[in-house]
Amino acid sequence: MGVGVIASNPLVEWRLPEWWRRAQDIRTRGEHSIPVNATRVFGERRFPQDPRSAEAARGWIVSRIKETIRFPEPAHIVTEVIDDIVLCADEVIANSVVHADQQPGDSIRVLLAYTWCTVRVEVTDPGSGNGKAPRVRDVDLWDETGGRGLIIVQNLSHDWGSDQNATGRTTWFEIEY
């Protein structure tokens, strides 16, 4: 693996791995596929509001990420990032299937977007009649069988939230890479 030297003082040399130097070069020279602070949508798909949709969405998310994003990190870090994205998406989709008010033929929409350093996943469903936003529950992790999904999302993501409008609710999260 190559090593880059980063130092303005010749007496002090910091040696960083080549992949880190390339990532910094990409970010400072603007060679990445999109500018800093710009968001690009790279996938949008509807899935039936059905428990089996989470499995189909997982495969689609992984394939879209691998086809679209050029990660500057080594392969093992990329695998961890993709695993975190898929796990969080799985939890948000499961919440959508379980808690949204469903009518026959309803679907959930999964949207994928990225910036130069984050992947954003949005899951939109018809919403719930009670108007309550998703929230992290205070659960006994040893005794209860549910309620951990948003705890996982909160701990793995850089940021997450939920927005309600007249057509439904969108729950989203962002994971840095």
C-alpha positions, 0 to 999 in steps of 0.5 A: 500500500502506498504512503502519502506524506502530508507536512508543511514542515520538512522536519515533521512528516506524517505518513498516511495510507495511500487510500486516505491521501486519495480521499483527501485529494478527491475532496479538495480538488472536487474530483468526486462525482458530486460537489460538497453539500450537493445531494444526488438521488441514485435510486427510487423504488416502490415496494408492497407494504408487506413484511417480505418487502424488507428482503427485496429492498435489502438486495436492491439497496446493496446493488444500487450502492455498489453500482453508484458510489465510489468509496475511497476507503478500503474494502472492509470499511466499505462492507461495514458501511453497507451493512450499517445502511442495510440494517438501518433500512431494514429497521425503518422499512419494518416500522413502516410495514408494521405501524403505517395505516395500510389500505389495499394496494398501498406501497412504501417508497424507498429513496436513496441519495448521497453526498460526497460523504453520506448516504441518505435513505428515505422510506415513505409510507401512508403514515399513521392515523394517530399522527405520532412521529416515530420515536426511540422507545425506552425498552428493557433490552433483555425482556421485550421482543420489539422496540429496538429498531430506532435504537439501532438506527439512532446508534448507527446513523449520523442523523435520522428523523421523520417528516409527516405531510398530507400524503404520508410519513417519510422516515430517513437516516444518513450514514457517513462513509 
